[in-house]
Amino acid sequence: MKRNPAEKRLQLIIGIIFLFALAFCTAEKAAAWKGTMKWSYDAQNSITGSPLAAEGKILIGDSEGRLLALDQKTGSLVWTFSAGSAINGKPAVNGQAVFAGTADGKFFSLNIHTGELLWQFSPPEINTPGGVWGSPAPGGDLVYFNSADGKVYAMDRAKGTPVWTFDTGRELRSSPTYSEGLLFVGTYEGIFHALNAKNGKREWGGGSGAPINTAASVSDGNVYFGSWDGILQAVRIKGVIPQWKYSTGESITTQAVPSGNRIFFGTVNGKLVALDRNSGGLLWEFAVPGGVHSAPAVHEGMVFFGSDGGTLFGLDAATGREVWKFQSPREILSDPLFFESVLFFGSYDGKIYAFE
């Protein structure tokens, strides 16, 4: 059946409108993040922690033990709290309270609006550098952290008192991960624990054969964890069913970050690795000078990470092609954060940066 000229013109017009709309949406998405500096703040101390966005503020710790709260939009200092020893992890927020730990073993809570100290806890066993290496994990009325004394602590977030502890028997350098009533913890001796988050009882676990110094990731019913022997593992939480293993041949030094059908992580010799999240197959690798200790962040089809060589890279997440980079004078160990289409990170040059 032949279409009349009016129908043909109508279809042509609809097609043109569709193409213009598609082009506009694509351009709008691509233009959403241009990679131009919005602001920077000079903390005058190396930035050893990673940023967190909450209540209009960027919260981040430095090498001298200061927790800084910066205005998210302008980068101006809102408040600062001095804990006296380096803050290496990312702070956590639950309600109106901020939580963080220090290298000499203190764990504290602050008012997010004023920086006022709400409580502080110091396990008596911790008296060596690296007391709290990682980041806390909030979960309900509790907040969890790992310590150098080998214990996992579950703290009452309002009172600052321990509700339970779990002794792993070895030093802990990783961060705990909370998900749906379970707390996942990797140890320096290579044991992976899944704990009941309410009472600290060990539900299940296994061995990796090498130290686990990074946090686990949970997505779509799987838990992912990497170790110093270069193996990333995926385990189905329900039924504790191994899904796959992938060996990089070098130590895994960042948390693995799932996004869509991919999972990204960094290695000690300077690779960012992308795997198929369903099969564990290699998609691509991107090599940089120095190591990668900065966990990647994914935003609008790009993956961002910092290097020990001081470069913050932005790659095409599908291909690993370099799209953007920023060179800092010092190493970037801080995990980048995307919040409201702005990229935040810190550098050992003492500055916190925001790009949009």
Helices and strands as residue ranges (DSSP letters): H 5-31, E 37-42, E 52-54, E 57-61, E 66-71, E 77-82, E 92-94, E 97-101, E 107-111, E 117-121, E 137-139, E 142-146, E 151-156, E 162-167, E 177-179, E 182-186, E 191-196, E 202-207, E 217-219, E 222-226, E 231-236, E 241-247, E 257-259, E 262-266, E 271-276, E 282-287, E 297-299, E 302-306, E 311-316, E 322-327, E 337-339, E 342-346, E 351-355
